Amino acid sequence: MGYVVVVGGAGGIGSVTVRRLLADGHGAAVIDAAPVEAADERLDPIRREYGEVPYVRADITSQQSVEEAFDAIPSFDRVVVSAAIVQEEPFLEVSHDVFRKHLDINVYGSFNVGQAAAKRFRRDGTEGRMVFFSSWVQDYPWPDITSYSVSKAGVKQLVKMMARELAPLKIRVNAIAPGIVDSGMARYSLDHDPKYAARVNGRIPLDELQQPEDIAAGVSYLLSEDAQAVTGTTLLVDGGLSLFKFDAPGAEE
């Protein structure tokens, strides 16, 4: 069994995913845009517990950079793409540059990684697996994140197209769609933006934020032999958020 390559693995949810995959017995390698020093700060505690985690810095908006990063990893049969950006802005204030940057990183970057990995799997005769991070907002319009929501809808369709066309090669492609995770920008917004915190309050039917470990567990399943018959689907890990609690406080806003 080769490495699982986690693209975006130096981030908050990405690094927790790396830890989970290592705990499952996989080898893991990380591709990320973070400087080596920043990546080491996140990955070194994992290395001390589990051993080697190779790191390659790359720009996923560049096909050449992605291909060179994969060339630096000796053998892999699974790929996880968690790299993404999100910026909150009301629709009327979204700039073309911000909108384009979301598409470049979240959609085009995912395309670059997916195509490069699929070509490697085809070349090596590998029945590979890929998991892309989409989001519950791929289908549901949460306010102030138009750029992000549109990009994640694009990831969802990209996954379906890849799964359909790569099925004859036995390459399985799926998405995982987190809800509001207690990490990163969501955590920051909850702590610093009262409007956002009020919007979230009472909306999740299970009444708890998702933890990064919840998302990592979903990734683990989609990469496992238990998901042998699963391709082209999105696994929602959102605490029921997409079910909407219309009687939540502030629901009229």
C-alpha positions as CSV (number, residue, x, y, z in Angstrom):
1,M,0.0,0.0,0.0
2,G,1.4,3.4,-1.0
3,Y,1.0,6.8,0.7
4,V,-2.2,8.7,1.2
5,V,-1.4,12.1,-0.1
6,V,-3.2,14.8,1.8
7,V,-3.3,18.1,-0.2
8,G,-3.8,20.8,2.3
9,G,-2.6,18.5,5.1
10,A,-0.8,21.3,6.9
11,G,-4.1,23.0,7.7
12,G,-6.4,22.5,10.7
13,I,-8.7,19.8,9.4
14,G,-6.1,18.5,7.0
15,S,-3.6,17.8,9.7
16,V,-6.2,16.0,11.9
17,T,-7.0,13.9,8.8
18,V,-3.3,13.1,8.4
19,R,-3.2,12.0,12.1
20,R,-6.3,9.8,11.6
21,L,-5.0,8.1,8.5
22,L,-1.7,7.3,10.2
23,A,-3.7,5.9,13.1
24,D,-5.5,3.7,10.6
25,G,-2.2,2.3,9.5
26,H,-1.7,4.2,6.2
27,G,1.5,6.1,5.3
28,A,0.8,9.7,4.8
29,A,2.5,12.5,2.8
30,V,1.4,16.1,2.7
31,I,1.3,18.6,-0.1
32,D,0.5,22.2,0.9
33,A,1.2,25.8,0.0
34,A,2.4,26.7,3.5
35,P,6.1,27.5,4.0
36,V,8.1,24.5,5.4
37,E,8.5,26.1,8.8
38,A,4.8,26.6,9.2
39,A,4.0,23.1,8.0
40,D,6.6,21.6,10.3
41,E,5.0,23.4,13.3
42,R,1.7,21.6,12.5
43,L,3.2,18.3,11.4
44,D,6.1,17.7,13.8
45,P,3.8,16.6,16.7
46,I,2.3,14.1,14.4
47,R,5.7,12.9,13.3
48,R,6.8,12.5,16.9
49,E,3.9,10.1,17.4
50,Y,3.8,8.2,14.1
51,G,7.1,8.7,12.3
52,E,7.8,10.0,8.8
53,V,5.3,12.4,7.1
54,P,7.0,13.7,3.9
55,Y,6.1,17.3,3.0
56,V,6.2,18.9,-0.4
57,R,5.3,22.6,-0.9
58,A,3.3,23.3,-4.0
59,D,0.9,25.7,-5.7
60,I,-2.2,23.7,-6.7
61,T,-3.3,26.4,-9.2
62,S,-0.2,25.4,-11.2
63,Q,-0.4,22.1,-13.1
64,Q,3.3,21.9,-13.3
65,S,3.7,22.5,-9.5
66,V,1.2,19.7,-8.8
67,E,2.9,17.2,-11.1
68,E,6.3,18.0,-9.6
69,A,4.9,17.5,-6.1
70,F,3.5,14.1,-7.0
71,D,6.8,13.2,-8.7
72,A,8.5,13.9,-5.3
73,I,6.4,11.2,-3.6
74,P,7.5,7.7,-4.4
75,S,4.3,5.8,-4.4
76,F,0.7,6.7,-3.5
77,D,-2.7,5.1,-4.1
78,R,-5.0,7.5,-2.4
79,V,-5.4,11.3,-2.5
80,V,-7.3,13.6,-0.2
81,V,-7.9,17.3,-1.3
82,S,-8.7,19.5,1.6
83,A,-6.9,22.7,0.4
84,A,-9.3,25.6,0.0
85,I,-9.9,29.2,0.9
86,V,-13.0,31.0,2.2
87,Q,-13.7,34.7,2.6
88,E,-16.9,36.2,3.9
89,E,-18.4,39.0,1.9
90,P,-22.0,40.1,1.1
91,F,-22.8,39.4,-2.5
92,L,-22.9,43.1,-3.5
93,E,-19.4,43.6,-2.1
94,V,-17.7,40.5,-3.7
95,S,-14.8,41.7,-5.9
96,H,-14.0,39.9,-9.2
97,D,-10.5,39.2,-7.8
98,V,-11.9,37.4,-4.7
99,F,-14.4,35.5,-6.7
100,R,-11.8,34.4,-9.2
101,K,-9.3,33.4,-6.5
102,H,-11.9,31.1,-5.0
103,L,-12.4,29.4,-8.3
104,D,-8.7,29.2,-9.0
105,I,-7.9,27.5,-5.7
106,N,-11.0,25.6,-4.8
107,V,-12.1,24.4,-8.3
108,Y,-9.1,24.7,-10.6
109,G,-6.8,23.5,-7.9
110,S,-8.9,20.5,-7.3
111,F,-9.1,19.8,-11.0
112,N,-5.3,20.0,-11.3
113,V,-4.8,17.6,-8.4
114,G,-7.5,15.2,-9.6
115,Q,-6.2,15.0,-13.2
116,A,-2.6,14.6,-12.2
117,A,-3.4,11.9,-9.7
118,A,-5.7,10.1,-12.2
119,K,-3.0,10.1,-14.8
120,R,-0.5,8.6,-12.3
121,F,-3.0,5.9,-11.3
122,R,-3.7,5.1,-15.0
123,R,0.0,4.9,-15.8
124,D,0.7,2.6,-12.8
125,G,-2.4,0.5,-13.2
126,T,-3.5,1.6,-9.7
127,E,-7.1,1.3,-8.6
128,G,-6.8,4.6,-6.7
129,R,-9.2,6.5,-4.5
130,M,-9.7,10.3,-4.2
131,V,-11.7,12.3,-1.7
132,F,-12.3,16.0,-2.2
133,F,-13.6,18.4,0.4
134,S,-16.7,20.1,-0.7
135,S,-19.1,21.7,1.8
136,W,-22.8,21.6,2.9
137,V,-23.1,25.0,1.2
138,Q,-22.6,23.4,-2.2
139,D,-26.4,22.9,-2.1
140,Y,-27.6,25.4,0.4
141,P,-27.3,29.3,0.3
142,W,-25.6,30.4,3.5
143,P,-25.3,34.2,3.6
144,D,-22.2,36.1,2.7
145,I,-20.1,33.3,1.2
146,T,-21.1,33.4,-2.5
147,S,-17.6,32.8,-3.8
148,Y,-17.0,29.8,-1.5
149,S,-20.5,28.3,-2.1
150,V,-20.2,28.5,-5.9
151,S,-16.7,27.0,-5.8
152,K,-17.8,24.1,-3.7
153,A,-20.8,23.4,-6.0
154,G,-18.1,23.2,-8.7
155,V,-16.2,20.7,-6.7
156,K,-19.3,18.6,-6.2
157,Q,-19.8,18.4,-10.0
158,L,-16.1,17.8,-10.6
159,V,-16.3,14.8,-8.4
160,K,-19.3,13.4,-10.2
161,M,-17.6,13.9,-13.6
162,M,-14.4,12.3,-12.5
163,A,-16.2,9.4,-10.9
164,R,-18.1,8.7,-14.0
165,E,-15.2,8.9,-16.4
166,L,-12.7,7.1,-14.2
167,A,-14.9,4.2,-13.2
168,P,-13.6,2.0,-16.0
169,L,-10.2,2.4,-14.5
170,K,-11.6,1.4,-11.0
171,I,-10.6,4.8,-9.7
172,R,-13.2,5.8,-7.0
173,V,-13.8,9.5,-6.5
174,N,-16.0,11.0,-3.7
175,A,-16.5,14.2,-1.8
176,I,-16.9,14.9,1.9
177,A,-19.1,17.9,2.9
178,P,-18.5,19.3,6.3
179,G,-21.0,21.6,8.0
180,I,-19.7,24.2,10.5
181,V,-16.5,22.8,11.9
182,D,-15.0,24.0,15.2
183,S,-11.8,25.0,13.5
184,G,-10.2,27.6,11.3
185,M,-12.3,30.5,10.0
186,A,-15.6,29.2,11.4
187,R,-14.1,29.1,14.9
188,Y,-12.6,32.6,14.4
189,S,-16.0,34.0,13.2
190,L,-17.9,32.4,16.1
191,D,-15.4,34.1,18.5
192,H,-15.2,37.5,16.8
193,D,-18.4,38.1,14.7
194,P,-21.6,38.3,16.8
195,K,-23.7,38.4,13.7
196,Y,-22.3,35.1,12.5
197,A,-22.5,33.5,15.9
198,A,-26.2,34.5,16.2
199,R,-26.8,33.0,12.7
200,V,-25.3,29.7,13.7
201,N,-27.0,29.6,17.2
202,G,-29.7,26.9,17.3
203,R,-29.4,26.0,13.6
204,I,-27.7,22.6,13.9
205,P,-30.3,19.8,14.7
206,L,-27.7,17.8,16.7
207,D,-26.9,21.0,18.5
208,E,-23.1,20.7,18.2
209,L,-20.4,21.9,15.9
210,Q,-18.6,19.3,13.9
211,Q,-15.1,18.6,15.1
212,P,-12.2,18.1,12.8
213,E,-12.0,14.5,14.0
214,D,-15.6,13.9,12.7
215,I,-14.5,15.0,9.2
216,A,-11.4,12.8,9.4
217,A,-13.5,9.8,10.3
218,G,-15.6,10.4,7.2
219,V,-12.5,10.6,5.0
220,S,-11.2,7.4,6.6
221,Y,-14.4,5.6,5.6
222,L,-14.4,6.8,2.0
223,L,-10.8,5.6,1.6
224,S,-11.5,2.3,3.2
225,E,-12.4,-1.1,1.7
226,D,-15.8,-0.6,3.4
227,A,-16.5,2.0,0.7
228,Q,-15.6,-0.3,-2.2
229,A,-18.9,0.3,-3.9
230,V,-19.0,4.0,-3.3
231,T,-18.1,6.5,-6.0
232,G,-19.4,9.8,-7.2
233,T,-21.2,10.6,-4.0
234,T,-21.0,13.3,-1.3
235,L,-20.9,12.3,2.3
236,L,-22.5,15.0,4.4
237,V,-20.9,15.4,7.9
238,D,-22.9,18.4,9.1
239,G,-24.8,17.5,12.2
240,G,-28.0,17.8,10.2
241,L,-27.4,21.4,9.4
242,S,-28.6,21.0,5.8
243,L,-32.0,19.9,7.3
244,F,-32.5,23.4,8.6
245,K,-34.2,24.3,11.8
246,F,-36.5,27.0,10.8
247,D,-37.6,27.6,14.3
248,A,-34.0,28.5,15.3
249,P,-33.4,31.8,17.1
250,G,-33.1,34.6,14.5
251,A,-34.5,32.3,11.7
252,E,-36.4,35.3,10.3
253,E,-33.1,37.1,9.5
